[in-house]
Amino acid sequence: MSEVKNYSPDLQKLFVQFMLTDPQLFTRVMGIIDDKHFDRPTRDIVKFLIGYSDEYSTMPTIEQIKAETGQEMELLDDIAKHSEWFIDEFETFCRHKAIERAIVNSADLLEEGKYGEVETTIKEAVQIGLARSLGTDYFHDPRARLEMLKDNNGQITTGWKDLDDKLYGGINRGEVTIFAGGSGSGKSLFMQNMSLNWAEAGMNCVYVTLELSEELSAMRIDAMATDRSTRRIFKELDDVELRVKTLGKKAGMLRIKYMSSGNSVNDIRAYLKELQIVTGKNVDCICIDYLDLLMPATKKVNPGDLFIKDKYVTEEIRNFAMETQTVVVTASQLNRSAVEEVEFDHSHIAGGISKIQTADNVIGIFTSNAMRERGQYQLQLLKTRSSSGVGSKINLVFDRDSLRISDSDLDDDDLAVGTQDSQTAKIMDKLNKKTTVTNSDSTDSAIPPEKTDSAMSLRAMVKSKKASPFNDN
């Protein structure tokens, strides 16, 4: 049960004395101070203080205050080490008083049926707060600033070395990464694999699913963690239980949370706050499966207007990532124009360019039927804000039994694209490289005898094939 605050007249007067003693404190709270928050006679002092500072851009003296309001005030001694207490307490005081007034004033609005105004009034009161950071002093201690960047940013691995290399070490805190793929391309599998990768690396991770159930998502991760097919999970339940519990003792936190489609970033924020209070752990990484199923929290838009909806949702997710300094990974559908494509670009993202402009990293997931049979995936980097990896392709392998995705030693030539057989393509490529077209009149570029013989033999084989009576062509 939370503590009941008693904002007595003495405490309210003390707040004013802090501001009179240190004008910088008054400057910091100017955005939230309101004379209506105070009881009389302190309210008269605050009203005079606000009006005087607005007109003359300075603070009145205690003598001026006494002359105008009839109230005695004293300056305090040695308040520098108590300034943070004042900021915390005064922020809470202003928010609580604003909520109290909003509730009282809402009674008349409720009788008139103005529920929208009630909601807006309460929301504005609840959101009252101070900007605690005054920004980065560029010239002050550059070494500490750079070491903090090195320690806290860009060092959270994806779990796949080749992708980390293209992203200069991993994904930065405060960044939003979008995996874009068609239906059935493996978007959920990628985020489930990343969640497990992060937990195994000691990170505290939350996997939010707006589509699959918590139980099904957890069973998929069971298969990945224990290196066995989902069909074997129940047959070997004892061993699965042992291995998952053993992994849990040395891994970070991994929470799987189902939320219904249509929820907003605010719902995720509220859940994470409750999780932090209950567990006492700060979340490092969040997977949201997936972006297209969220709705904006701050704007009411038509769900059919994908461009506007996705614009607001993506902006809210990125603001949330910056606010919490977490790594956020989500997914998005590709549109119909990407179905037959081998190379993805920005135009293939469902909802348009709004997601691309806001996200820090956008990664396309490509796989064909032939690649899927061989257990192969290809990632295509469509956008990277903190590296020069745009246009790069990363090959990964996929275990069809355990659903585990890992690094691959394959080159692009080894991938079976569409229905083309990769080995045939490689053989034809070698033959093309060995065949040299020359001018018959030129003596400087004569074909070596052994290459001429090879070419003549190849032509003879083609002619004999055409002349064969069994050739339908």
C-alpha positions as CSV (number, residue, x, y, z in Angstrom):
1,M,0.0,0.0,0.0
2,S,1.4,3.4,-1.0
3,E,2.2,6.1,1.5
4,V,-0.5,8.8,2.1
5,K,1.0,12.3,1.4
6,N,0.2,15.1,3.8
7,Y,0.9,18.4,2.1
8,S,0.6,20.5,5.2
9,P,0.8,24.4,5.1
10,D,4.3,24.2,6.5
11,L,5.5,21.8,3.7
12,Q,3.9,24.1,1.1
13,K,5.7,27.1,2.6
14,L,9.0,25.2,2.6
15,F,8.6,24.6,-1.1
16,V,8.4,28.3,-1.7
17,Q,11.4,29.0,0.6
18,F,13.5,26.6,-1.5
19,M,12.5,28.4,-4.7
20,L,13.3,31.9,-3.2
21,T,16.7,30.7,-1.9
22,D,17.7,29.1,-5.1
23,P,16.2,30.8,-8.2
24,Q,17.5,27.9,-10.4
25,L,15.1,25.6,-8.7
26,F,12.2,27.9,-9.5
27,T,13.4,27.9,-13.1
28,R,13.4,24.1,-13.2
29,V,9.8,23.8,-11.9
30,M,8.2,26.7,-13.8
31,G,6.6,24.3,-16.2
32,I,4.5,22.6,-13.6
33,I,4.0,25.2,-10.9
34,D,0.4,26.6,-10.4
35,D,-0.8,28.8,-7.6
36,K,-4.1,26.7,-7.5
37,H,-2.1,23.8,-6.1
38,F,-1.4,25.7,-2.9
39,D,-3.6,26.5,0.1
40,R,-4.1,30.0,1.4
41,P,-2.1,32.1,2.4
42,T,0.8,30.3,0.5
43,R,-1.3,30.6,-2.7
44,D,-1.0,34.4,-2.6
45,I,2.8,34.2,-2.3
46,V,3.1,31.8,-5.2
47,K,0.7,33.9,-7.4
48,F,2.8,37.0,-6.7
49,L,6.0,35.1,-7.3
50,I,4.8,33.8,-10.7
51,G,3.5,37.2,-11.9
52,Y,6.6,39.1,-10.7
53,S,9.0,36.7,-12.4
54,D,7.0,36.8,-15.7
55,E,7.1,40.6,-15.8
56,Y,10.6,41.4,-14.5
57,S,12.5,38.1,-15.3
58,T,13.8,37.9,-11.7
59,M,12.7,36.8,-8.3
60,P,11.2,39.2,-5.8
61,T,12.8,39.9,-2.5
62,I,11.4,38.7,0.8
63,E,10.7,42.3,1.7
64,Q,8.6,42.7,-1.5
65,I,6.7,39.6,-0.7
66,K,5.8,40.8,2.8
67,A,4.7,44.2,1.4
68,E,2.5,42.6,-1.3
69,T,1.1,39.6,0.6
70,G,1.6,40.4,4.2
71,Q,3.4,37.0,4.6
72,E,6.8,36.5,6.4
73,M,9.3,34.4,4.5
74,E,12.9,33.4,5.3
75,L,15.7,32.2,3.1
76,L,17.2,28.8,3.9
77,D,20.8,27.9,4.5
78,D,22.8,25.1,2.7
79,I,20.1,23.7,0.5
80,A,22.4,22.5,-2.3
81,K,22.5,18.9,-1.1
82,H,18.7,18.9,-0.7
83,S,17.8,20.1,-4.1
84,E,17.0,16.7,-5.5
85,W,14.7,16.1,-2.6
86,F,12.9,19.3,-3.4
87,I,12.6,18.3,-7.1
88,D,11.2,14.9,-6.3
89,E,8.7,16.1,-3.7
90,F,7.5,19.1,-5.5
91,E,6.9,17.2,-8.7
92,T,4.8,14.6,-6.8
93,F,3.0,17.5,-5.0
94,C,2.0,19.2,-8.3
95,R,0.9,16.0,-9.9
96,H,-1.2,14.9,-6.9
97,K,-2.8,18.3,-6.6
98,A,-3.6,18.4,-10.3
99,I,-5.2,14.9,-10.1
100,E,-7.2,16.0,-7.1
101,R,-8.6,19.1,-8.9
102,A,-9.2,17.1,-12.1
103,I,-11.3,14.6,-10.2
104,V,-13.3,17.3,-8.5
105,N,-13.9,19.2,-11.7
106,S,-14.9,16.0,-13.6
107,A,-18.1,15.6,-11.6
108,D,-19.9,18.3,-13.6
109,L,-18.4,17.0,-16.9
110,L,-19.7,13.5,-16.1
111,E,-23.2,14.8,-15.5
112,E,-23.1,16.5,-18.9
113,G,-21.8,13.2,-20.5
114,K,-18.5,14.8,-21.6
115,Y,-16.5,11.7,-21.0
116,G,-13.8,12.7,-23.6
117,E,-13.0,15.9,-21.7
118,V,-12.9,13.9,-18.4
119,E,-10.4,11.5,-19.9
120,T,-8.2,14.3,-21.3
121,T,-8.3,16.2,-18.0
122,I,-7.3,13.2,-15.9
123,K,-4.6,12.1,-18.5
124,E,-3.0,15.6,-18.5
125,A,-2.9,15.6,-14.7
126,V,-1.3,12.2,-14.5
127,Q,1.4,13.1,-17.0
128,I,2.6,16.1,-15.1
129,G,6.4,15.7,-14.6
130,L,9.8,17.4,-14.9
131,A,12.5,16.9,-17.5
132,R,15.2,15.5,-15.2
133,S,18.0,15.6,-17.9
134,L,19.3,19.0,-18.9
135,G,21.2,17.4,-21.9
136,T,24.8,16.5,-22.4
137,D,27.5,19.1,-21.7
138,Y,29.6,18.4,-24.7
139,F,32.9,19.9,-23.4
140,H,32.7,18.4,-20.0
141,D,34.6,15.1,-19.5
142,P,34.6,13.7,-23.1
143,R,36.4,10.5,-22.0
144,A,33.6,9.6,-19.6
145,R,31.1,10.4,-22.2
146,L,32.7,8.1,-24.8
147,E,33.3,5.3,-22.3
148,M,29.6,5.4,-21.3
149,L,28.7,5.2,-25.0
150,K,31.0,2.2,-25.4
151,D,29.7,0.4,-22.3
152,N,26.0,1.0,-22.7
153,N,25.3,1.4,-26.4
154,G,25.9,-0.8,-29.4
155,Q,27.1,-3.8,-27.4
156,I,23.9,-5.9,-27.2
157,T,24.5,-8.8,-29.5
158,T,21.8,-10.3,-31.7
159,G,23.3,-13.7,-31.1
160,W,24.4,-14.0,-34.8
161,K,27.9,-12.9,-35.4
162,D,27.5,-12.0,-39.1
163,L,24.6,-9.7,-38.3
164,D,26.5,-8.2,-35.4
165,D,29.4,-7.4,-37.7
166,K,27.2,-5.5,-40.1
167,L,25.6,-3.6,-37.2
168,Y,29.0,-2.7,-35.7
169,G,28.7,-5.0,-32.7
170,G,24.9,-5.3,-32.2
171,I,21.9,-3.2,-31.6
172,N,22.1,0.0,-29.5
173,R,19.9,0.7,-26.5
174,G,17.1,3.1,-27.5
175,E,16.9,1.7,-31.0
176,V,14.0,0.0,-32.8
177,T,14.8,-2.8,-35.2
178,I,12.1,-4.1,-37.6
179,F,12.2,-7.5,-39.2
180,A,10.1,-7.4,-42.3
181,G,8.9,-10.6,-44.0
182,G,5.9,-12.1,-45.8
183,S,3.4,-14.3,-44.2
184,G,5.0,-17.5,-42.9
185,S,8.6,-16.2,-43.5
186,G,9.6,-16.7,-39.9
187,K,9.2,-13.3,-38.2
188,S,8.0,-14.9,-35.0
189,L,10.8,-17.5,-35.1
190,F,13.4,-14.8,-35.5
191,M,12.2,-12.8,-32.5
192,Q,11.8,-16.0,-30.4
193,N,15.4,-17.0,-31.3
194,M,16.6,-13.5,-30.4
195,S,14.8,-13.6,-27.1
196,L,16.6,-16.9,-26.2
197,N,19.9,-15.5,-27.5
198,W,19.6,-12.5,-25.2
199,A,18.6,-14.6,-22.2
200,E,21.5,-17.0,-22.7
201,A,23.8,-13.9,-22.8
202,G,22.5,-12.8,-19.4
203,M,20.1,-10.1,-20.5
204,N,16.7,-9.6,-19.1
205,C,14.3,-10.0,-22.0
206,V,10.5,-9.8,-22.5
207,Y,8.8,-11.4,-25.5
208,V,5.4,-9.7,-26.1
209,T,3.2,-11.8,-28.4
210,L,0.0,-10.3,-29.9
211,E,-0.7,-13.3,-32.1
212,L,0.5,-16.7,-30.6
213,S,-0.4,-17.8,-27.1
214,E,2.1,-17.8,-24.3
215,E,2.1,-21.6,-24.1
216,L,2.8,-22.1,-27.8
217,S,5.5,-19.5,-27.9
218,A,7.1,-21.0,-24.8
219,M,7.0,-24.5,-26.4
220,R,8.8,-23.2,-29.5
221,I,11.5,-21.8,-27.3
222,D,11.7,-25.1,-25.4
223,A,12.6,-26.8,-28.7
224,M,15.3,-24.1,-29.4
225,A,16.8,-24.3,-25.9
226,T,16.9,-28.1,-25.7
227,D,17.8,-28.8,-29.4
228,R,14.9,-31.2,-30.2
229,S,11.8,-31.1,-32.3
230,T,8.5,-29.9,-30.8
231,R,7.2,-33.5,-31.4
232,R,9.7,-34.8,-28.9
233,I,9.0,-32.3,-26.2
234,F,6.2,-34.3,-24.5
235,K,7.9,-37.6,-25.1
236,E,11.0,-36.5,-23.3
237,L,9.4,-34.2,-20.8
238,D,11.7,-35.0,-17.9
239,D,14.8,-34.2,-19.8
240,V,13.3,-31.0,-21.2
241,E,12.3,-29.9,-17.7
242,L,15.9,-30.5,-16.4
243,R,17.6,-28.7,-19.3
244,V,15.3,-25.7,-19.2
245,K,15.7,-25.3,-15.4
246,T,19.5,-25.7,-15.7
247,L,19.6,-23.0,-18.4
248,G,17.5,-20.7,-16.2
249,K,20.0,-20.8,-13.4
250,K,22.7,-19.2,-15.5
251,A,20.6,-17.2,-18.0
252,G,18.9,-13.8,-17.6
253,M,15.2,-13.3,-17.3
254,L,12.9,-14.3,-20.1
255,R,9.2,-13.4,-19.8
256,I,6.6,-14.3,-22.4
257,K,3.5,-12.1,-22.3
258,Y,0.4,-12.4,-24.5
259,M,-1.5,-9.2,-25.2
260,S,-4.5,-8.9,-27.4
261,S,-4.4,-7.3,-30.8
262,G,-5.2,-3.6,-30.6
263,N,-3.2,-2.8,-27.5
264,S,-0.9,0.1,-27.5
265,V,2.6,1.0,-26.3
266,N,1.1,2.4,-23.1
267,D,-0.2,-1.1,-22.3
268,I,3.3,-2.6,-22.8
269,R,4.8,0.2,-20.7
270,A,2.3,-0.5,-17.8
271,Y,3.1,-4.2,-17.9
272,L,6.9,-3.6,-17.9
273,K,6.5,-1.2,-14.9
274,E,4.5,-3.8,-13.0
275,L,7.0,-6.5,-13.9
276,Q,9.9,-4.4,-12.7
277,I,8.2,-3.7,-9.4
278,V,7.4,-7.4,-8.8
279,T,10.8,-8.9,-9.9
280,G,13.1,-6.0,-9.1
281,K,14.8,-6.4,-12.5
282,N,15.2,-3.9,-15.2
283,V,14.4,-5.1,-18.7
284,D,17.2,-4.8,-21.3
285,C,15.5,-6.1,-24.4
286,I,11.9,-6.3,-25.7
287,C,10.5,-8.3,-28.7
288,I,7.1,-7.2,-29.8
289,D,5.4,-9.7,-32.1
290,Y,4.4,-7.7,-34.0
291,L,4.1,-3.9,-34.8
292,D,1.2,-4.2,-37.3
293,L,-1.1,-5.5,-34.6
294,L,-0.6,-2.5,-32.3
295,M,-2.7,0.7,-32.2
296,P,-1.5,4.3,-31.4
297,A,-1.9,5.4,-27.8
298,T,-1.9,9.1,-28.4
299,K,-4.0,9.5,-31.5
300,K,-7.3,8.0,-32.7
301,V,-6.9,6.9,-36.3
302,N,-8.8,4.7,-38.7
303,P,-7.3,1.2,-38.5
304,G,-7.7,1.0,-42.3
305,D,-5.3,4.0,-42.8
306,L,-2.1,1.9,-42.4
307,F,0.3,4.7,-43.2
308,I,-0.9,7.0,-40.4
309,K,-1.5,4.2,-37.9
310,D,1.9,2.6,-38.4
311,K,3.6,6.1,-38.4
312,Y,2.2,6.9,-34.9
313,V,2.8,3.3,-33.6
314,T,6.4,3.3,-34.8
315,E,7.1,6.7,-33.3
316,E,5.6,5.7,-30.0
317,I,7.7,2.5,-29.9
318,R,10.9,4.4,-30.6
319,N,10.1,7.0,-28.0
320,F,9.5,4.2,-25.6
321,A,12.9,2.6,-26.5
322,M,14.7,5.9,-25.9
323,E,12.8,6.6,-22.7
324,T,13.6,3.2,-21.2
325,Q,17.0,2.7,-22.9
326,T,16.0,-0.8,-24.0
327,V,16.6,-2.6,-27.2
328,V,13.3,-3.0,-29.0
329,V,12.8,-5.5,-31.9
330,T,9.5,-5.9,-33.7
331,A,8.3,-7.2,-37.0
332,S,6.2,-6.0,-40.0
333,Q,4.5,-7.6,-43.0
334,L,5.8,-7.2,-46.5
335,N,3.1,-6.2,-49.0
336,R,1.9,-8.2,-52.0
337,S,4.4,-6.7,-54.4
338,A,7.2,-8.5,-52.5
339,V,5.8,-12.0,-53.1
340,E,7.8,-12.8,-56.2
341,E,10.8,-10.6,-55.4
342,V,14.3,-11.8,-54.6
343,E,15.6,-8.4,-53.6
344,F,13.6,-6.3,-51.1
345,D,13.5,-2.5,-50.9
346,H,11.5,0.1,-49.0
347,S,8.5,-0.1,-51.3
348,H,7.9,-3.7,-50.2
349,I,7.1,-2.8,-46.5
350,A,3.4,-2.9,-45.7
351,G,2.1,0.5,-44.6
352,G,4.6,2.4,-46.6
353,I,7.7,4.5,-45.8
354,S,6.5,5.7,-42.4
355,K,8.0,2.7,-40.6
356,I,11.3,3.0,-42.5
357,Q,11.7,6.7,-41.6
358,T,11.3,6.1,-37.9
359,A,13.0,2.7,-37.3
360,D,16.8,2.5,-36.7
361,N,17.3,-0.8,-38.4
362,V,15.0,-2.5,-41.0
363,I,15.9,-6.1,-42.0
364,G,14.2,-8.1,-44.6
365,I,13.7,-11.8,-44.2
366,F,14.1,-13.8,-47.5
367,T,13.5,-17.5,-48.0
368,S,12.2,-19.5,-50.9
369,N,10.7,-23.0,-50.9
370,A,14.0,-24.5,-52.0
371,M,15.9,-22.6,-49.2
372,R,13.3,-23.6,-46.7
373,E,13.8,-27.2,-47.5
374,R,17.5,-26.8,-47.1
375,G,17.1,-24.9,-43.8
376,Q,18.4,-21.6,-45.2
377,Y,17.5,-17.9,-44.5
378,Q,18.9,-14.7,-45.9
379,L,18.7,-11.3,-44.1
380,Q,18.8,-8.2,-46.2
381,L,19.7,-4.9,-44.5
382,L,17.3,-2.3,-45.9
383,K,18.3,0.4,-43.3
384,T,20.8,0.8,-40.6
385,R,21.2,4.1,-38.7
386,S,24.4,3.3,-36.8
387,S,26.4,1.4,-39.4
388,S,27.2,1.3,-43.1
389,G,25.6,-2.1,-43.6
390,V,22.8,-1.1,-45.9
391,G,22.5,-3.4,-48.8
392,S,24.3,-6.2,-47.1
393,K,23.0,-9.8,-47.0
394,I,23.6,-12.2,-44.2
395,N,23.1,-16.0,-44.6
396,L,21.7,-18.0,-41.7
397,V,20.8,-21.6,-41.3
398,F,17.7,-23.0,-39.7
399,D,17.2,-26.3,-38.0
400,R,13.7,-27.5,-39.0
401,D,13.4,-29.7,-36.0
402,S,14.6,-27.5,-33.1
403,L,13.6,-24.2,-34.9
404,R,17.0,-22.8,-33.9
405,I,18.5,-20.1,-36.2
406,S,22.3,-19.8,-36.3
407,D,25.2,-18.4,-38.3
408,S,26.0,-20.0,-41.7
409,D,29.2,-20.6,-43.6
410,L,27.3,-20.5,-46.9
411,D,28.1,-17.9,-49.6
412,D,25.4,-16.2,-51.6
413,D,26.2,-18.6,-54.5
414,D,25.3,-21.6,-52.3
415,L,21.8,-20.4,-51.7
416,A,19.0,-22.0,-53.8
417,V,17.1,-18.9,-55.0
418,G,13.6,-19.7,-56.2
419,T,13.6,-23.0,-58.1
420,Q,17.1,-22.6,-59.6
421,D,19.5,-25.3,-58.7
422,S,22.6,-23.7,-57.2
423,Q,25.0,-26.4,-58.3
424,T,23.9,-26.2,-61.9
425,A,24.2,-22.4,-61.7
426,K,27.8,-22.7,-60.4
427,I,28.8,-25.2,-63.2
428,M,27.4,-23.0,-65.9
429,D,29.1,-20.0,-64.4
430,K,32.5,-21.8,-64.6
431,L,31.9,-22.8,-68.2
432,N,31.0,-19.2,-69.1
433,K,34.2,-18.0,-67.5
434,K,36.3,-20.5,-69.5
435,T,34.8,-19.5,-72.9
436,T,36.5,-16.5,-74.5
437,V,35.1,-14.6,-77.5
438,T,37.9,-13.3,-79.8
439,N,38.3,-11.6,-83.2
440,S,39.4,-14.3,-85.7
441,D,41.6,-11.7,-87.4
442,S,43.5,-10.9,-84.3
443,T,46.7,-12.7,-83.6
444,D,47.4,-11.1,-80.2
445,S,44.4,-12.8,-78.5
446,A,44.7,-16.3,-79.9
447,I,42.9,-19.0,-77.9
448,P,45.2,-21.5,-76.3
449,P,45.0,-25.0,-78.0
450,E,43.7,-26.7,-74.9
451,K,40.8,-24.2,-74.5
452,T,40.0,-24.4,-78.2
453,D,39.8,-28.2,-78.0
454,S,37.5,-27.9,-75.0
455,A,35.2,-25.4,-76.8
456,M,35.1,-27.6,-79.9
457,S,34.2,-30.7,-77.9
458,L,31.4,-28.8,-76.2
459,R,30.0,-27.6,-79.5
460,A,30.2,-31.1,-80.9
461,M,28.2,-32.5,-77.9
462,V,25.5,-29.8,-78.5
463,K,25.3,-30.6,-82.2
464,S,25.0,-34.3,-81.6
465,K,22.2,-33.6,-79.1
466,K,20.3,-31.6,-81.6
467,A,20.7,-34.2,-84.3
468,S,19.5,-37.0,-82.1
469,P,16.1,-38.5,-83.1
470,F,15.1,-38.6,-79.4
471,N,15.3,-34.8,-79.1
472,D,11.8,-33.4,-79.1
473,N,13.0,-29.9,-79.8
